[in-house]
């Protein structure tokens, strides 16, 4: 029996030696050649466990706060991201529970006289203003009269005060053109799954915010986005 064990051990040793001898000259595969730009690979940051746990807890509390909300607002979508955001929200299949609300900034102001009853009345008003010393007037298609377009509200107010000092009555200051700052998506009656998907989507849109809000009146929330006002043929901005 001892001879048999000795013989088996000897065979095993010889087999192992033969394997090592045969593989000694085999080159080891160089996997570094497969790396793309290895010199650029670096560790950007490592989140400490405490920070990761805190962030996870904050995310959990945020989702709890949104759960059961009548309306959830996904705000701060940049104009450049709008097409991508619309596609992401379309995938949620929210139907009429989703309302898109633009947030606009006034980029131009104008001083104007409200629309006259007809073209003849508008022309008569223009003639009167010119006699009062106001120039650069133009009549819009709706028979409103533009007295001037301005790049700031203060400049418009100063001009309005100057024409009123000349005896012009009924002139007003108002927004002339608007620019889209960002877009808010309002979701009515979101369920738990929708809230979770919105929280995940938020990571893909820098600067966006997700919060529970009071639902606006149906007619206010259903209003279509207002396009920026088209500039009529009027005096250049001052």
Residue frames as a rotation matrix with the C-alpha (Angstrom) as fourth column:
UNK 1
0.566 0.825 0.000 0.00
0.825 -0.566 0.000 0.00
0.000 0.000 -1.000 0.00
UNK 2
0.465 -0.466 -0.753 2.83
0.146 -0.798 0.584 2.40
-0.873 -0.381 -0.303 0.89
UNK 3
-0.621 -0.706 0.340 4.52
0.431 0.055 0.901 1.66
-0.655 0.706 0.270 -2.43
UNK 4
-0.091 0.682 0.726 1.30
0.985 -0.043 0.165 2.55
0.144 0.730 -0.668 -4.28
UNK 5
0.812 0.384 -0.439 1.01
0.490 -0.858 0.155 5.91
-0.317 -0.341 -0.885 -2.49
UNK 6
0.003 -0.902 -0.432 4.67
0.107 -0.429 0.897 6.65
-0.994 -0.048 0.095 -3.19
UNK 7
-0.620 -0.213 0.755 4.16
0.716 0.240 0.656 5.85
-0.321 0.947 0.004 -6.87
UNK 8
0.369 0.843 0.392 1.07
0.916 -0.401 0.000 8.13
0.157 0.359 -0.920 -7.12
UNK 9
0.720 -0.171 -0.672 2.91
0.210 -0.870 0.447 11.01
-0.661 -0.463 -0.591 -5.46
UNK 10
-0.373 -0.926 0.049 5.83
0.267 -0.056 0.962 10.56
-0.888 0.372 0.269 -7.80
UNK 11
-0.345 0.334 0.877 3.57
0.938 0.094 0.333 10.66
0.028 0.938 -0.346 -10.84
UNK 12
0.723 0.682 -0.111 1.89
0.689 -0.724 0.044 13.83
-0.051 -0.108 -0.993 -9.54
UNK 13
0.369 -0.676 -0.638 5.25
0.083 -0.659 0.747 15.56
-0.926 -0.329 -0.187 -8.97
UNK 14
-0.620 -0.629 0.469 6.50
0.489 0.157 0.858 14.59
-0.614 0.761 0.210 -12.40
UNK 15
0.039 0.727 0.685 3.27
0.988 -0.129 0.081 15.84
0.147 0.674 -0.724 -14.03
UNK 16
0.835 0.260 -0.485 3.52
0.403 -0.889 0.217 19.17
-0.375 -0.377 -0.847 -12.21
UNK 17
-0.044 -0.940 -0.339 7.17
0.101 -0.342 0.934 19.56
-0.994 0.006 0.110 -13.22
UNK 18
-0.562 -0.118 0.818 6.34
0.785 0.233 0.574 18.82
-0.258 0.965 -0.038 -16.85
UNK 19
0.490 0.826 0.280 3.53
0.866 -0.497 -0.048 21.42
0.100 0.266 -0.959 -16.80
UNK 20
0.700 -0.275 -0.660 5.79
0.127 -0.861 0.493 24.11
-0.703 -0.429 -0.567 -15.35
UNK 21
-0.386 -0.913 0.128 8.54
0.261 0.025 0.965 23.33
-0.885 0.406 0.229 -17.87
UNK 22
-0.354 0.312 0.882 6.14
0.934 0.159 0.319 23.49
-0.041 0.937 -0.348 -20.84
UNK 23
0.649 0.727 0.224 4.54
0.726 -0.680 0.103 26.76
0.227 0.095 -0.969 -19.76
UNK 24
0.187 -0.638 -0.747 7.73
0.654 -0.487 0.579 28.52
-0.733 -0.597 0.326 -18.71
UNK 25
-0.792 -0.600 0.110 8.32
0.459 -0.466 0.756 29.94
-0.402 0.650 0.645 -22.17
UNK 26
-0.087 0.845 0.528 4.72
0.943 -0.101 0.317 31.01
0.322 0.526 -0.788 -22.81
UNK 27
-0.883 -0.267 0.385 4.42
0.177 -0.951 -0.254 34.82
0.434 -0.156 0.887 -22.79
UNK 28
-0.452 0.731 -0.512 1.88
0.718 -0.043 -0.695 36.35
-0.530 -0.681 -0.505 -20.44
UNK 29
0.057 0.569 0.820 -0.86
0.907 -0.373 0.196 38.29
0.417 0.733 -0.537 -22.21
UNK 30
-0.883 -0.379 -0.277 -0.36
0.454 -0.840 -0.296 42.06
-0.121 -0.387 0.914 -21.92
UNK 31
0.040 0.997 0.069 -3.87
0.999 -0.040 -0.013 43.37
-0.010 0.070 -0.998 -21.14
UNK 32
-0.106 -0.104 -0.989 -2.55
0.386 -0.921 0.055 46.92
-0.917 -0.375 0.138 -20.79
UNK 33
-0.956 -0.279 0.093 -2.55
0.179 -0.299 0.937 47.18
-0.234 0.912 0.336 -24.59
UNK 34
-0.368 0.899 0.238 -6.34
0.829 0.201 0.523 47.04
0.422 0.389 -0.819 -24.48
UNK 35
-0.040 0.349 -0.936 -6.63
0.785 -0.568 -0.245 50.11
-0.618 -0.745 -0.252 -22.26
UNK 36
0.332 0.233 0.914 -7.90
0.774 -0.621 -0.123 53.31
0.539 0.749 -0.386 -23.83
UNK 37
0.188 -0.344 0.920 -5.80
-0.184 -0.932 -0.311 56.33
0.965 -0.111 -0.239 -22.83
UNK 38
0.379 -0.026 -0.925 -4.42
0.759 0.580 0.295 54.71
0.529 -0.814 0.240 -19.65
UNK 39
-0.698 -0.715 -0.053 -2.56
0.627 -0.573 -0.528 57.91
0.347 -0.402 0.848 -18.78
UNK 40
-0.584 0.546 0.601 -5.90
-0.400 -0.837 0.373 59.69
0.707 -0.022 0.707 -18.39
UNK 41
0.290 0.698 -0.655 -7.39
0.298 0.585 0.754 57.15
0.910 -0.414 -0.038 -15.99
UNK 42
-0.826 -0.525 0.207 -7.56
-0.034 -0.320 -0.947 58.56
0.563 -0.789 0.246 -12.50
UNK 43
-0.271 0.713 -0.647 -9.76
0.948 0.315 -0.051 58.40
0.167 -0.627 -0.761 -9.44
UNK 44
-0.209 0.257 0.943 -11.85
0.187 -0.936 0.297 61.55
0.960 0.239 0.148 -9.40
UNK 45
-0.361 0.118 0.925 -13.30
-0.852 -0.445 -0.276 61.18
0.379 -0.888 0.261 -5.95
UNK 46
-0.602 0.208 -0.771 -14.27
0.366 0.930 -0.034 58.66
0.710 -0.303 -0.636 -3.37
UNK 47
0.122 0.743 0.659 -17.40
-0.477 -0.538 0.695 59.32
0.871 -0.399 0.288 -1.37
UNK 48
-0.853 -0.417 0.315 -16.79
-0.457 0.300 -0.837 58.70
0.255 -0.858 -0.447 2.33
UNK 49
-0.671 0.610 -0.422 -19.21
0.571 0.788 0.231 56.18
0.473 -0.086 -0.877 3.83
UNK 50
-0.504 0.493 -0.709 -20.69
0.601 -0.390 -0.698 58.81
-0.620 -0.778 -0.100 6.16
UNK 51
-0.655 0.234 -0.718 -21.38
-0.510 -0.838 0.193 61.18
-0.557 0.493 0.669 3.26
UNK 52
-0.825 0.351 -0.443 -22.89
-0.228 0.511 0.829 58.39
0.517 0.785 -0.342 1.18
UNK 53
-0.587 0.622 -0.519 -25.14
0.799 0.550 -0.243 57.38
0.134 -0.557 -0.819 4.06
UNK 54
-0.520 0.374 -0.768 -26.19
0.212 -0.814 -0.540 61.00
-0.828 -0.444 0.344 4.63
UNK 55
-0.762 0.208 -0.614 -26.99
-0.632 -0.446 0.634 61.49
-0.142 0.871 0.471 0.94
UNK 56
-0.777 0.483 -0.405 -29.01
0.210 0.804 0.556 58.28
0.594 0.347 -0.726 0.88
UNK 57
-0.500 0.594 -0.630 -30.96
0.805 0.052 -0.591 59.40
-0.318 -0.803 -0.505 3.94
UNK 58
-0.587 0.262 -0.766 -31.66
-0.233 -0.961 -0.150 62.81
-0.776 0.090 0.625 2.39
UNK 59
-0.824 0.277 -0.495 -32.87
-0.479 0.126 0.869 61.13
0.302 0.953 0.029 -0.79
UNK 60
-0.678 0.590 -0.439 -35.13
0.633 0.772 0.061 58.86
0.375 -0.237 -0.896 1.25
UNK 61
-0.448 0.500 -0.741 -36.61
0.537 -0.512 -0.671 61.81
-0.715 -0.698 -0.039 3.13
UNK 62
-0.739 0.154 -0.656 -37.12
-0.517 -0.753 0.406 63.72
-0.432 0.639 0.636 -0.12
UNK 63
-0.792 0.453 -0.410 -39.04
-0.094 0.572 0.815 60.82
0.603 0.684 -0.410 -1.62
UNK 64
-0.543 0.606 -0.582 -41.11
0.840 0.381 -0.387 60.50
-0.013 -0.699 -0.715 1.54
UNK 65
-0.547 0.299 -0.782 -41.94
0.110 -0.900 -0.421 64.20
-0.830 -0.316 0.459 1.36
UNK 66
-0.742 0.240 -0.626 -43.05
-0.667 -0.353 0.656 63.86
-0.063 0.904 0.422 -2.26
UNK 67
-0.876 0.424 -0.230 -45.06
0.354 0.889 0.289 60.70
0.327 0.172 -0.929 -1.69
UNK 68
-0.191 0.918 -0.348 -48.74
0.957 0.095 -0.273 61.48
-0.217 -0.385 -0.897 -1.60
UNK 69
-0.670 -0.075 -0.739 -48.29
0.059 -0.997 0.047 65.05
-0.740 -0.012 0.672 -2.88
UNK 70
0.433 0.898 0.084 -51.16
0.262 -0.036 -0.964 66.34
-0.863 0.439 -0.251 -4.98
UNK 71
0.977 -0.195 0.082 -48.73
0.021 -0.297 -0.955 67.97
0.210 0.935 -0.286 -7.39
UNK 72
0.359 -0.931 -0.070 -44.98
0.559 0.155 0.814 67.67
-0.747 -0.331 0.576 -7.92
UNK 73
0.947 -0.080 -0.310 -42.95
-0.258 -0.764 -0.591 70.33
-0.190 0.640 -0.745 -9.68
UNK 74
0.298 -0.876 0.378 -39.86
0.828 0.434 0.354 69.45
-0.475 0.208 0.855 -11.72
UNK 75
0.971 0.146 -0.187 -38.31
0.078 -0.942 -0.327 72.88
-0.224 0.303 -0.926 -12.29
UNK 76
0.359 -0.890 -0.282 -35.10
-0.488 -0.436 0.756 74.39
-0.796 -0.134 -0.591 -13.62
UNK 77
0.330 -0.224 0.917 -34.95
0.697 0.713 -0.077 72.60
-0.636 0.665 0.392 -16.99
UNK 78
-0.372 -0.579 -0.726 -32.57
-0.084 -0.758 0.647 74.60
-0.925 0.301 0.233 -19.18
UNK 79
0.474 0.589 -0.654 -33.74
-0.668 -0.243 -0.703 75.53
-0.573 0.771 0.278 -22.72
UNK 80
-0.240 -0.659 -0.713 -30.94
-0.950 0.312 0.032 73.42
0.202 0.684 -0.701 -24.22
UNK 81
-0.971 -0.127 0.203 -32.24
-0.191 0.923 -0.335 70.37
-0.145 -0.364 -0.920 -22.32
UNK 82
-0.283 0.959 0.014 -35.90
-0.782 -0.222 -0.582 70.90
-0.556 -0.175 0.813 -23.18
UNK 83
0.152 0.339 -0.928 -36.11
-0.875 0.483 0.034 68.41
0.460 0.807 0.370 -26.05
UNK 84
-0.637 -0.467 -0.613 -34.44
-0.140 0.852 -0.504 65.72
0.758 -0.235 -0.608 -23.96
UNK 85
-0.907 0.342 0.244 -36.71
-0.267 -0.020 -0.963 66.49
-0.325 -0.939 0.110 -21.00
UNK 86
-0.035 0.945 -0.324 -39.83
-0.972 -0.107 -0.208 66.28
-0.232 0.308 0.923 -23.15
UNK 87
-0.035 -0.042 -0.999 -38.76
-0.562 0.827 -0.015 62.85
0.827 0.560 -0.052 -24.40
UNK 88
-0.905 -0.353 -0.238 -38.10
-0.001 0.561 -0.828 61.65
0.426 -0.749 -0.508 -20.84
UNK 89
-0.675 0.715 0.180 -41.49
-0.478 -0.238 -0.846 62.86
-0.562 -0.657 0.502 -19.62
UNK 90
0.019 0.677 -0.736 -43.24
-0.976 0.172 0.133 61.40
0.217 0.716 0.664 -22.66
UNK 91
-0.521 -0.300 -0.799 -41.91
-0.230 0.951 -0.207 57.99
0.822 0.076 -0.565 -21.58
UNK 92
-0.974 0.182 0.132 -43.82
-0.106 0.144 -0.984 58.39
-0.198 -0.973 -0.121 -18.30
UNK 93
-0.632 0.774 0.047 -47.12
0.388 0.264 0.883 58.49
0.671 0.576 -0.467 -20.24
UNK 94
-0.838 0.252 -0.484 -48.70
0.403 -0.314 -0.860 61.01
-0.369 -0.915 0.161 -17.87
UNK 95
-0.167 0.820 0.547 -51.25
0.940 -0.034 0.338 62.34
0.296 0.571 -0.766 -20.35
UNK 96
0.246 0.355 0.902 -53.11
0.210 -0.928 0.308 65.44
0.946 0.113 -0.303 -19.21
UNK 97
0.872 -0.014 -0.490 -51.60
0.489 -0.022 0.872 65.12
-0.022 -1.000 -0.012 -15.72
UNK 98
-0.170 -0.979 -0.113 -48.42
0.888 -0.202 0.414 66.72
-0.428 -0.030 0.903 -17.11
UNK 99
0.904 0.417 0.088 -48.32
0.420 -0.834 -0.357 70.47
-0.075 0.360 -0.930 -17.69
UNK 100
-0.133 -0.965 0.226 -45.36
0.983 -0.158 -0.093 72.30
0.126 0.210 0.970 -19.21
UNK 101
0.866 0.421 -0.269 -44.87
0.476 -0.860 0.186 75.81
-0.153 -0.289 -0.945 -17.86
UNK 102
0.136 -0.857 0.498 -42.24
0.722 -0.258 -0.642 78.16
0.679 0.447 0.583 -19.32
UNK 103
0.515 -0.116 -0.849 -40.41
0.638 -0.610 0.470 80.64
-0.572 -0.784 -0.240 -17.12
UNK 104
0.319 -0.294 0.901 -39.61
0.831 -0.370 -0.415 83.77
0.455 0.882 0.126 -19.12
UNK 105
-0.191 -0.419 -0.888 -37.64
0.669 -0.717 0.195 86.95
-0.718 -0.557 0.417 -18.58
UNK 106
0.881 0.473 -0.014 -38.58
0.341 -0.654 -0.675 90.21
-0.328 0.590 -0.738 -20.24
UNK 107
-0.074 -0.965 0.253 -35.79
0.917 0.034 0.398 91.21
-0.393 0.262 0.882 -22.62
UNK 108
-0.854 -0.131 0.504 -37.34
0.365 -0.840 0.401 94.37
0.371 0.526 0.765 -24.08
UNK 109
-0.248 0.786 -0.566 -39.88
0.668 -0.284 -0.688 96.95
-0.701 -0.549 -0.455 -22.89
UNK 110
-0.667 0.044 0.744 -41.95
0.625 -0.511 0.590 99.34
0.406 0.859 0.313 -24.96
UNK 111
-0.643 0.533 -0.550 -43.96
0.021 -0.706 -0.708 102.51
-0.765 -0.467 0.443 -24.49
UNK 112
-0.870 0.394 0.296 -47.22
0.414 0.259 0.873 102.32
0.267 0.882 -0.388 -26.43
UNK 113
-0.576 0.816 0.052 -50.73
-0.783 -0.532 -0.323 103.61
-0.236 -0.227 0.945 -26.79
UNK 114
-0.438 0.441 0.784 -53.44
0.058 0.884 -0.464 100.93
-0.897 -0.158 -0.412 -26.60
UNK 115
-0.768 0.130 0.627 -55.16
0.636 0.274 0.722 99.87
-0.078 0.953 -0.293 -29.85
UNK 116
-0.738 0.556 -0.384 -57.45
-0.535 -0.827 -0.170 102.49
-0.412 0.080 0.908 -31.37
UNK 117
0.110 0.896 0.429 -60.91
-0.252 0.443 -0.860 101.55
-0.962 -0.013 0.274 -32.66
UNK 118
0.833 0.104 0.544 -59.69
0.465 0.404 -0.788 101.59
-0.301 0.909 0.288 -36.27
UNK 119
-0.048 -0.928 0.370 -56.78
0.998 -0.027 0.062 102.60
-0.048 0.372 0.927 -38.51
UNK 120
0.129 0.150 0.980 -58.13
0.449 -0.890 0.077 106.09
0.884 0.430 -0.182 -39.07
UNK 121
0.953 0.243 0.178 -58.32
-0.054 -0.443 0.895 106.77
0.297 -0.863 -0.409 -35.33
UNK 122
0.557 -0.820 -0.133 -54.78
0.689 0.366 0.626 105.45
-0.464 -0.440 0.768 -34.87
UNK 123
-0.152 -0.610 0.778 -53.45
0.915 -0.384 -0.122 107.75
0.374 0.693 0.616 -37.61
UNK 124
0.502 0.397 0.768 -55.18
0.106 -0.910 0.401 110.70
0.858 -0.119 -0.499 -35.98
UNK 125
0.975 -0.171 -0.138 -53.58
0.142 0.008 0.990 109.84
-0.168 -0.985 0.032 -32.63
UNK 126
0.173 -0.962 0.213 -50.15
0.949 0.221 0.225 109.60
-0.264 0.163 0.951 -34.28
UNK 127
0.007 -0.115 0.993 -50.61
0.616 -0.782 -0.095 113.00
0.787 0.613 0.065 -35.91
UNK 128
0.846 0.370 0.384 -51.52
-0.069 -0.638 0.767 114.51
0.529 -0.675 -0.515 -32.54
UNK 129
0.770 -0.607 -0.198 -48.47
0.457 0.308 0.835 113.00
-0.446 -0.733 0.514 -30.83
UNK 130
-0.057 -0.813 0.579 -46.19
0.990 -0.122 -0.074 114.36
0.131 0.569 0.812 -33.54
UNK 131
0.311 0.219 0.925 -47.60
0.214 -0.964 0.156 117.82
0.926 0.149 -0.346 -33.00
UNK 132
0.983 0.071 0.169 -46.73
-0.151 -0.211 0.966 117.34
0.104 -0.975 -0.196 -29.32
UNK 133
0.339 -0.941 0.008 -43.12
-0.934 -0.338 -0.113 116.64
0.109 0.031 -0.994 -30.24
UNK 134
0.140 -0.263 0.955 -43.04
-0.358 0.886 0.296 112.82
-0.923 -0.383 0.030 -30.21
UNK 135
0.142 -0.173 -0.975 -41.34
-0.988 0.033 -0.150 111.17
0.058 0.984 -0.166 -33.19
UNK 136
-0.792 -0.521 -0.319 -40.42
-0.543 0.840 -0.023 107.60
0.280 0.155 -0.948 -34.25
UNK 137
-0.196 0.827 0.527 -44.00
-0.674 0.277 -0.685 106.43
-0.712 -0.490 0.503 -33.99
UNK 138
-0.862 0.009 -0.507 -45.42
-0.412 0.572 0.709 103.35
0.297 0.820 -0.489 -35.69
UNK 139
0.071 0.961 0.266 -48.86
-0.986 0.108 -0.127 101.77
-0.151 -0.253 0.956 -35.93
UNK 140
-0.824 -0.331 0.459 -49.11
-0.335 0.939 0.075 98.05
-0.456 -0.092 -0.885 -35.28
UNK 141
-0.844 0.498 -0.198 -51.53
0.043 0.432 0.901 95.71
0.535 0.752 -0.386 -37.11
UNK 142
-0.249 0.789 -0.562 -53.92
0.944 0.328 0.043 95.82
0.218 -0.520 -0.826 -34.14
UNK 143
0.343 0.336 0.877 -53.89
0.365 -0.908 0.205 99.67
0.866 0.250 -0.434 -34.31
UNK 144
0.736 -0.293 -0.610 -51.78
0.562 -0.238 0.792 100.03
-0.377 -0.926 -0.011 -31.18
UNK 145
0.826 -0.462 0.321 -49.15
-0.128 -0.710 -0.693 102.76
0.548 0.532 -0.646 -31.44
UNK 146
0.476 -0.763 -0.438 -45.52
0.879 0.418 0.228 102.10
0.009 -0.494 0.870 -30.59
UNK 147
0.980 -0.163 0.112 -43.65
-0.169 -0.985 0.043 105.10
0.104 -0.061 -0.993 -29.23
UNK 148
0.135 -0.991 -0.006 -40.38
-0.877 -0.117 -0.467 103.30
0.462 0.068 -0.884 -28.58
UNK 149
0.861 0.010 -0.509 -38.69
0.132 0.962 0.241 100.03
0.492 -0.274 0.827 -27.59
UNK 150
0.376 -0.687 0.622 -36.13
-0.846 -0.528 -0.073 99.92
0.379 -0.499 -0.779 -24.76
UNK 151
-0.105 -0.553 -0.827 -33.57
-0.115 0.832 -0.542 97.48
0.988 0.038 -0.151 -23.41
UNK 152
-0.853 -0.157 -0.498 -34.46
0.452 0.255 -0.855 98.17
0.262 -0.954 -0.146 -19.76
UNK 153
0.143 0.964 -0.223 -37.54
0.949 -0.069 0.307 99.00
0.280 -0.256 -0.925 -17.75
UNK 154
0.017 -0.201 -0.980 -35.89
0.631 -0.758 0.166 102.11
-0.775 -0.621 0.114 -16.28
UNK 155
-0.924 -0.373 -0.086 -35.17
0.158 -0.576 0.802 103.51
-0.349 0.728 0.591 -19.74
UNK 156
-0.519 0.807 0.282 -38.78
0.626 0.134 0.768 102.89
0.582 0.575 -0.575 -20.71
UNK 157
0.268 0.631 -0.728 -40.07
0.955 -0.276 0.112 104.63
-0.130 -0.725 -0.676 -17.59
UNK 158
-0.405 -0.486 -0.774 -37.92
0.377 -0.860 0.343 107.68
-0.833 -0.153 0.532 -18.24
UNK 159
-0.979 0.058 0.193 -39.18
0.169 -0.294 0.941 107.92
0.111 0.954 0.278 -21.81
UNK 160
-0.158 0.984 -0.078 -42.79
0.862 0.176 0.476 107.50
0.483 0.008 -0.876 -20.68
UNK 161
0.151 0.168 -0.974 -42.34
0.783 -0.622 0.015 110.37
-0.603 -0.765 -0.225 -18.22
UNK 162
-0.755 -0.518 -0.402 -40.88
0.179 -0.753 0.634 112.54
-0.631 0.406 0.661 -21.00
UNK 163
-0.807 0.507 0.302 -43.80
0.325 -0.046 0.945 112.00
0.493 0.861 -0.128 -23.40
UNK 164
0.129 0.864 -0.487 -46.31
0.971 -0.010 0.239 112.55
0.202 -0.504 -0.840 -20.61
UNK 165
-0.217 -0.298 -0.930 -44.56
0.561 -0.817 0.131 115.84
-0.799 -0.493 0.344 -19.88
UNK 166
-0.987 -0.150 -0.054 -45.26
0.033 -0.525 0.851 116.80
-0.156 0.838 0.523 -23.51
UNK 167
-0.419 0.904 -0.085 -48.98
-0.822 -0.417 -0.388 116.28
-0.387 -0.093 0.918 -22.98
UNK 168
-0.478 0.245 -0.844 -49.37
-0.477 0.734 0.484 112.78
0.738 0.633 -0.234 -24.40
UNK 169
-0.201 0.525 0.827 -52.13
-0.933 0.154 -0.325 110.94
-0.298 -0.837 0.459 -22.56
UNK 170
0.756 0.643 0.121 -52.90
-0.607 0.759 -0.235 107.24
-0.243 0.104 0.964 -22.33
UNK 171
0.196 -0.752 -0.629 -49.39
-0.606 0.411 -0.681 105.99
0.771 0.515 -0.375 -23.07
UNK 172
0.899 0.125 0.419 -48.28
-0.410 0.578 0.705 102.87
-0.154 -0.806 0.571 -21.16
UNK 173
-0.208 -0.968 -0.139 -45.15
-0.967 0.225 -0.120 100.86
0.147 0.109 -0.983 -20.42
UNK 174
0.728 0.488 0.482 -45.17
-0.556 0.831 -0.001 97.10
-0.401 -0.267 0.876 -20.88
UNK 175
-0.123 -0.773 0.623 -43.11
-0.064 0.632 0.772 94.04
-0.990 0.055 -0.128 -21.82
UNK 176
0.283 0.152 -0.947 -42.25
-0.889 -0.330 -0.319 93.92
-0.361 0.932 0.042 -25.51
UNK 177
0.319 -0.250 -0.914 -40.27
-0.509 0.769 -0.387 90.68
0.800 0.589 0.118 -25.91
UNK 178
0.628 -0.064 0.776 -39.52
-0.705 0.374 0.602 87.72
-0.329 -0.925 0.190 -23.66
UNK 179
-0.149 -0.725 -0.672 -36.77
-0.740 0.533 -0.410 85.13
0.656 0.436 -0.616 -23.54
UNK 180
0.783 0.441 -0.439 -37.12
-0.127 0.804 0.581 81.61
0.609 -0.399 0.685 -22.18
UNK 181
0.083 -0.744 0.663 -35.12
-0.978 -0.190 -0.091 81.21
0.194 -0.641 -0.743 -18.96
UNK 182
-0.949 -0.303 0.086 -36.10
-0.313 0.939 -0.140 77.64
-0.038 -0.160 -0.986 -18.09
UNK 183
-0.183 0.898 -0.401 -39.07
-0.544 0.247 0.802 75.28
0.819 0.365 0.444 -18.05
UNK 184
-0.685 0.087 0.723 -41.05
-0.655 0.359 -0.664 73.69
-0.317 -0.929 -0.190 -15.24
UNK 185
-0.516 0.547 -0.659 -42.94
-0.172 0.687 0.706 70.41
0.839 0.478 -0.260 -15.59
UNK 186
-0.476 0.471 0.743 -45.91
-0.870 -0.128 -0.477 70.05
-0.129 -0.873 0.471 -13.25
UNK 187
-0.720 0.221 -0.658 -47.17
-0.037 0.935 0.354 66.54
0.693 0.279 -0.665 -12.52
UNK 188
-0.102 0.785 0.611 -50.62
-0.948 -0.264 0.180 66.11
0.303 -0.560 0.771 -10.98
UNK 189
0.659 0.511 0.552 -51.37
-0.711 0.663 0.235 63.22
-0.246 -0.548 0.800 -8.63
UNK 190
-0.052 -0.744 -0.666 -48.09
-0.763 0.460 -0.454 61.32
0.645 0.484 -0.591 -9.08
UNK 191
0.943 0.293 -0.160 -47.98
-0.144 0.790 0.596 57.79
0.301 -0.539 0.787 -7.72
UNK 192
0.677 -0.704 0.217 -45.02
-0.214 0.094 0.972 56.32
-0.705 -0.704 -0.087 -5.83
UNK 193
0.271 -0.578 0.770 -43.45
0.804 0.575 0.149 54.84
-0.529 0.579 0.621 -8.96
UNK 194
0.631 0.014 0.776 -43.69
0.587 -0.661 -0.466 58.15
0.507 0.750 -0.425 -10.82
UNK 195
0.929 -0.300 0.217 -42.08
-0.370 -0.738 0.564 60.03
-0.009 -0.604 -0.797 -7.94
UNK 196
0.454 -0.796 0.400 -39.21
0.147 0.509 0.848 57.53
-0.879 -0.326 0.348 -7.85
UNK 197
0.252 -0.338 0.907 -38.66
0.959 0.215 -0.186 57.85
-0.132 0.916 0.378 -11.60
UNK 198
0.844 0.055 0.533 -38.70
0.181 -0.965 -0.188 61.65
0.505 0.255 -0.825 -11.35
UNK 199
0.804 -0.583 0.120 -36.04
-0.327 -0.265 0.907 61.49
-0.497 -0.768 -0.404 -8.64
UNK 200
0.179 -0.739 0.649 -33.86
0.607 0.603 0.519 59.38
-0.775 0.301 0.556 -10.92
UNK 201
0.472 0.081 0.878 -34.50
0.845 -0.327 -0.424 61.71
0.253 0.942 -0.222 -13.90
UNK 202
0.998 -0.021 -0.061 -33.45
0.001 -0.939 0.345 64.71
-0.064 -0.344 -0.937 -11.85
UNK 203
0.346 -0.936 0.065 -29.85
0.213 0.146 0.966 63.47
-0.914 -0.320 0.249 -11.85
UNK 204
-0.097 -0.368 0.925 -29.74
0.951 0.241 0.195 63.88
-0.294 0.898 0.326 -15.64
UNK 205
0.400 0.294 0.868 -30.66
0.592 -0.806 0.000 67.58
0.699 0.514 -0.497 -15.60
UNK 206
-0.538 -0.731 -0.420 -28.15
0.810 -0.311 -0.497 69.83
0.232 -0.608 0.759 -13.90
UNK 207
-0.987 0.080 0.141 -29.72
-0.118 -0.952 -0.281 72.56
0.112 -0.294 0.949 -11.80
UNK 208
-0.232 0.963 -0.138 -33.19
-0.147 0.105 0.984 70.99
0.962 0.248 0.117 -11.78
UNK 209
-0.865 0.051 0.499 -35.30
-0.501 -0.056 -0.864 70.85
-0.016 -0.997 0.074 -8.61
UNK 210
-0.410 0.734 -0.542 -38.03
0.185 0.649 0.738 68.48
0.893 0.202 -0.402 -7.50
UNK 211
-0.992 0.098 0.075 -40.56
-0.099 -0.276 -0.956 69.51
-0.073 -0.956 0.283 -4.87
UNK 212
-0.362 0.931 -0.050 -44.14
0.932 0.363 0.015 69.09
0.032 -0.041 -0.999 -3.75
UNK 213
-0.996 0.077 0.053 -46.34
-0.074 -0.995 0.063 72.10
0.058 0.059 0.997 -4.50
UNK 214
-0.299 0.953 -0.051 -49.93
0.024 -0.046 -0.999 73.20
-0.954 -0.300 -0.009 -4.18
UNK 215
-0.438 0.174 0.882 -51.81
0.864 0.352 0.360 72.38
-0.248 0.920 -0.304 -7.35
UNK 216
-0.919 0.138 -0.369 -52.77
-0.202 -0.969 0.141 75.50
-0.338 0.204 0.919 -9.32
UNK 217
0.077 0.995 -0.066 -56.27
-0.438 -0.026 -0.898 76.07
-0.896 0.098 0.434 -10.61
UNK 218
0.112 -0.022 0.993 -57.00
0.594 0.803 -0.049 73.81
-0.797 0.595 0.103 -13.61
UNK 219
0.890 0.279 0.360 -57.45
0.453 -0.449 -0.770 76.68
-0.053 0.849 -0.526 -16.02
UNK 220
0.719 -0.681 -0.142 -54.17
-0.634 -0.726 0.268 78.33
-0.285 -0.103 -0.953 -14.95
UNK 221
-0.076 -0.814 0.576 -52.09
-0.331 0.566 0.755 75.16
-0.941 -0.133 -0.312 -15.21
UNK 222
0.203 0.229 0.952 -53.60
0.665 0.681 -0.306 74.17
-0.718 0.695 -0.015 -18.54
UNK 223
0.804 0.084 -0.589 -52.67
-0.262 -0.839 -0.477 77.42
-0.534 0.538 -0.652 -20.22
UNK 224
0.757 -0.552 0.349 -50.36
0.640 0.518 -0.568 76.78
0.133 0.653 0.745 -23.18
UNK 225
-0.085 -0.872 -0.482 -46.82
0.789 -0.354 0.502 78.20
-0.608 -0.338 0.718 -23.04
UNK 226
0.857 0.344 -0.383 -46.63
0.110 -0.849 -0.516 81.77
-0.503 0.400 -0.766 -24.25
UNK 227
0.321 -0.761 0.564 -44.22
0.938 0.171 -0.303 82.29
0.134 0.626 0.768 -27.12
UNK 228
-0.439 -0.569 -0.695 -41.90
0.605 -0.759 0.239 85.24
-0.664 -0.316 0.678 -27.02
UNK 229
0.558 0.723 -0.407 -43.57
0.221 -0.602 -0.767 88.30
-0.800 0.338 -0.496 -28.45
UNK 230
0.122 -0.466 0.876 -42.68
0.992 0.092 -0.090 89.00
-0.039 0.880 0.473 -32.04
UNK 231
-0.420 -0.367 -0.830 -41.06
0.410 -0.892 0.187 92.36
-0.809 -0.262 0.526 -32.56
UNK 232
0.648 0.676 0.351 -43.15
0.652 -0.254 -0.714 94.65
-0.394 0.691 -0.606 -34.74
UNK 233
-0.071 -0.630 0.773 -41.67
0.840 -0.456 -0.295 97.18
0.539 0.628 0.561 -37.10
UNK 234
0.934 0.333 -0.131 -40.81
0.343 -0.728 0.594 99.86
0.103 -0.599 -0.794 -34.59
UNK 235
0.601 -0.740 0.302 -37.97
-0.656 -0.672 -0.343 102.00
0.457 0.008 -0.890 -33.40
UNK 236
0.041 -0.664 -0.747 -34.84
0.170 0.741 -0.649 100.10
0.985 -0.100 0.144 -32.32
UNK 237
0.625 0.158 -0.765 -34.24
0.745 0.173 0.645 99.49
0.235 -0.972 -0.010 -28.61
UNK 238
0.446 -0.415 0.793 -32.89
-0.173 -0.909 -0.378 102.49
0.878 0.031 -0.478 -26.80
